[in-house]
Amino acid sequence: MQSPVRYDTFDSLSLSIPATVWGRPLTLDHCLHHFISSESVKDVVCDNCTKIQAEGILNGQSIENQRTTFVKQLKLGKLPQCLCIHLQRLSWSNQGTPLKRHEHVQFNEFLIMDIYKYHVPVHKSSQTELNQKNSEETAPGTKDGIAVKPAGAEQPAGTKPHFVNGACPSSFLMSSGTFPLAAFPECSSPVYLYRLMAVVVHHGDMHSGHFVTYRRSPPSPRSPFAVSSQWLWISDDTVRKASLQEVLSCSAYLLFYERVHSRVQHQSLESKAEE
């Protein structure tokens, strides 16, 4: 029996790094999938199970609380405008001493979060009405009137999407202007698309070290909503230019992503700024 959904607030995502497999790259998607993977919790007191059993017992006999196995899963109920991702690089040895994990977790300039977003289940009758409405509003070049692929939609057998968070070909890494969604037809125009804005790297071990930051160059006053393609490397009071490839090659500790506005939203923000 399904249990109610509980919402908790968060200001960042703290992702553990799963065990690596020799010869296979570790990506940000692996960490995110590990975060939302289902977990079985045994011997949970189920109030609904006890209530259902009690309804079938006569003469007011008392029954013990029923215990069952629950399936726990974390998903993101609401995604923020600015998304901070923390990669947990602290681990513990068998002797109980802290160790730092140095594995390189591949990440991209753009991050798609649609499949990690929680969607409230739609009632069958409501879903039927929605499908009918979508079919009536079908536009040329779309499928069933839906421009966005639902989360959890399966790929046809034998096919793989070209875009994977952290494993995207470098030819698709674009920096300037709004994001050209046509570059990723397999993603069917993602709704929750994020652009990398800054990365924090820790050099050293678990006892001491030094933090450096990669961040985009600030926008010019003439174009406050434009996103710069120039990256900067910052260490204390030392600043130098850096390439996107250098940023994507670093061992990230913190990743800062900002949600990408659609072209309509982007134009709306620019028009408000001019007023």
C-alpha positions in Angstrom: 0.0 0.0 0.0 1.4 3.4 -1.0 2.3 5.7 1.9 1.9 9.5 1.7 4.7 11.6 0.3 6.7 13.7 2.7 8.3 16.9 1.6 11.6 18.2 3.2 13.4 21.5 2.4 16.9 21.5 1.1 19.5 24.1 0.1 21.9 21.7 -1.7 22.2 18.1 -2.9 24.8 16.1 -1.1 25.6 13.1 -3.3 27.6 10.1 -2.3 30.0 8.7 -4.9 29.1 5.1 -5.8 31.8 2.4 -6.0 33.7 2.6 -9.2 33.9 -0.1 -11.8 37.3 -0.6 -13.4 37.4 0.7 -16.9 34.2 2.6 -16.7 34.0 6.4 -16.2 32.1 7.8 -13.2 29.5 10.4 -14.2 27.3 12.9 -12.3 24.3 10.8 -13.5 25.7 7.8 -11.6 25.7 9.9 -8.4 22.2 11.3 -9.0 20.7 7.8 -9.8 22.4 6.5 -6.7 20.7 9.3 -4.7 17.2 8.5 -5.9 17.6 4.7 -6.0 15.0 2.7 -4.0 15.8 1.4 -0.5 14.0 -1.4 1.3 13.2 -0.7 5.0 12.1 -3.8 6.9 9.9 -4.2 10.0 8.1 -1.0 9.6 4.9 -0.6 11.6 2.2 -0.1 9.0 -0.9 1.8 10.3 -2.9 1.2 7.2 -2.2 -2.5 7.3 -3.3 -2.7 10.9 -6.4 -0.7 10.2 -7.5 -2.9 7.3 -7.0 -6.0 9.4 -8.9 -4.5 12.3 -11.9 -3.8 10.0 -12.3 -7.5 9.3 -12.3 -8.5 13.0 -15.5 -8.7 15.0 -16.3 -8.3 18.7 -13.7 -5.5 19.1 -10.8 -7.9 19.4 -7.4 -6.1 19.7 -4.7 -6.9 17.2 -1.0 -6.2 17.2 0.6 -3.6 15.0 1.3 -5.1 11.6 4.9 -4.9 10.4 5.9 -4.9 6.7 8.6 -3.9 4.3 8.5 -0.3 2.9 10.2 1.0 -0.2 11.8 4.4 0.4 12.8 6.6 -2.5 14.0 10.2 -2.6 13.1 12.5 -5.5 13.1 16.2 -6.0 9.7 17.8 -5.4 10.7 21.3 -6.4 13.8 22.4 -8.2 15.4 25.7 -7.3 16.7 28.4 -9.7 20.2 27.9 -8.4 21.2 24.3 -7.8 24.2 23.4 -5.6 25.6 19.9 -5.8 28.0 18.6 -3.2 30.1 15.5 -4.1 30.9 13.7 -0.9 34.6 12.9 -1.0 35.0 11.8 2.6 35.1 8.0 3.2 36.2 5.8 6.1 38.7 3.0 6.0 38.2 -0.4 7.8 40.3 1.0 10.6 38.0 4.0 11.1 40.3 6.6 9.6 39.0 9.3 7.2 40.1 9.1 3.6 39.6 11.4 0.7 38.2 10.0 -2.6 40.0 11.4 -5.6 38.0 9.8 -8.4 37.1 12.2 -11.2 33.3 12.5 -11.6 32.5 13.5 -15.1 30.0 16.4 -15.4 28.9 18.7 -18.2 28.3 22.3 -18.8 24.5 21.5 -19.1 22.6 19.4 -16.7 19.1 17.8 -17.3 17.2 17.2 -14.1 13.8 16.1 -15.5 14.1 12.4 -14.6 15.0 13.3 -11.0 11.9 15.5 -10.5 9.0 14.0 -8.6 5.6 14.1 -10.4 2.3 13.7 -8.6 0.5 10.6 -9.9 -2.4 11.6 -12.2 -5.8 9.9 -11.8 -6.8 7.7 -14.7 -9.8 9.8 -15.6 -7.7 13.0 -15.4 -5.0 11.4 -17.5 -7.5 10.4 -20.2 -8.9 14.0 -20.4 -5.3 15.3 -20.6 -4.5 13.0 -23.4 -7.6 14.0 -25.3 -6.8 17.6 -24.8 -3.2 17.1 -26.0 -4.4 15.2 -29.1 -6.7 18.1 -30.0 -3.9 20.6 -29.7 -1.3 18.6 -31.7 0.9 20.8 -33.7 2.9 19.9 -36.8 6.2 18.4 -35.9 5.1 17.3 -32.4 4.0 13.9 -31.1 0.7 13.6 -29.4 0.8 17.3 -28.7 3.5 16.9 -26.1 6.8 18.7 -26.4 8.3 17.3 -23.2 9.0 13.7 -22.6 7.5 12.5 -19.3 9.9 11.5 -16.6 10.5 7.8 -16.6 9.6 7.3 -20.3 11.4 4.3 -21.7 13.7 4.4 -24.6 13.0 1.9 -27.5 15.0 -1.3 -27.2 18.5 -1.0 -28.6 18.6 2.8 -28.5 20.6 5.1 -26.2 20.2 8.8 -25.8 23.3 10.8 -26.8 23.0 13.2 -23.9 24.0 11.8 -20.5 24.8 14.2 -17.6 28.5 13.9 -17.4 29.0 11.9 -20.6 28.1 14.2 -23.4 30.3 14.6 -26.5 32.4 17.8 -26.3 31.0 19.0 -29.6 27.7 19.6 -27.8 29.1 21.9 -25.2 27.8 25.3 -26.0 28.2 28.3 -23.8 26.7 31.5 -25.3 23.2 32.7 -25.4 20.1 30.6 -24.5 20.4 26.8 -24.8 19.7 25.5 -28.3 17.4 22.6 -27.4 17.3 21.4 -31.0 20.8 20.1 -30.4 19.4 17.3 -28.2 16.3 15.8 -30.0 16.5 12.7 -27.7 15.8 15.0 -24.7 12.5 16.3 -26.2 13.0 19.8 -24.9 13.8 19.3 -21.2 11.9 21.5 -18.8 14.5 21.4 -16.0 17.7 22.3 -17.8 20.7 23.9 -15.9 23.9 25.6 -16.9 27.1 25.3 -15.0 28.1 28.6 -13.4 30.9 27.7 -10.9 32.9 24.8 -9.5 34.8 24.5 -6.2 37.8 22.2 -6.0 39.6 21.0 -2.9 43.4 20.2 -3.1 44.9 18.2 -0.3 43.8 15.5 2.0 41.1 15.2 4.8 43.3 17.0 7.3 44.5 20.0 5.3 44.3 21.6 1.9 43.3 24.5 -0.2 40.1 25.5 -2.1 40.1 27.1 -5.6 37.1 28.2 -7.6 36.2 28.2 -11.3 33.5 30.6 -12.2 32.2 32.4 -15.3 33.3 35.9 -15.9 30.6 38.4 -14.8 28.3 39.8 -17.5 28.8 43.2 -18.9 26.6 46.1 -17.7 25.2 46.4 -21.2 24.0 42.8 -21.3 23.2 41.9 -17.6 21.3 38.7 -18.6 24.0 37.4 -21.1 26.0 34.4 -19.9 29.8 34.7 -20.5 31.7 31.9 -22.1 34.9 33.0 -20.4 35.9 31.0 -17.3 38.1 32.3 -14.5 40.3 30.3 -12.1 40.5 32.0 -8.6 42.8 31.1 -5.8 42.8 33.7 -2.9 43.8 36.9 -4.7 45.1 35.2 -7.8 42.9 35.2 -10.9 43.6 33.9 -14.4 41.6 32.9 -17.4 40.6 29.2 -17.8 39.1 27.1 -20.6 35.9 25.1 -20.3 37.8 21.9 -20.9 40.0 22.7 -17.8 36.9 23.2 -15.8 35.3 19.9 -16.9 38.5 18.1 -16.2 38.8 19.1 -12.5 37.9 17.0 -9.5 34.9 18.9 -8.4 33.8 19.2 -4.8 30.9 21.7 -5.3 29.0 22.3 -8.5 26.8 25.3 -8.9 24.2 25.2 -11.7 21.7 27.8 -12.7 18.4 27.0 -14.4 18.3 28.0 -18.1 15.4 30.2 -19.1 13.4 29.5 -22.3 13.8 32.0 -25.1 10.4 33.5 -24.2 11.4 33.9 -20.5 14.8 35.3 -21.6 13.2 37.9 -23.8 10.7 38.8 -21.0 13.5 39.4 -18.5 15.4 41.6 -21.0 12.3 43.7 -21.7 11.7 44.2 -18.0 15.3 45.3 -17.5 14.9 47.9 -20.3 11.8 49.4 -18.7 
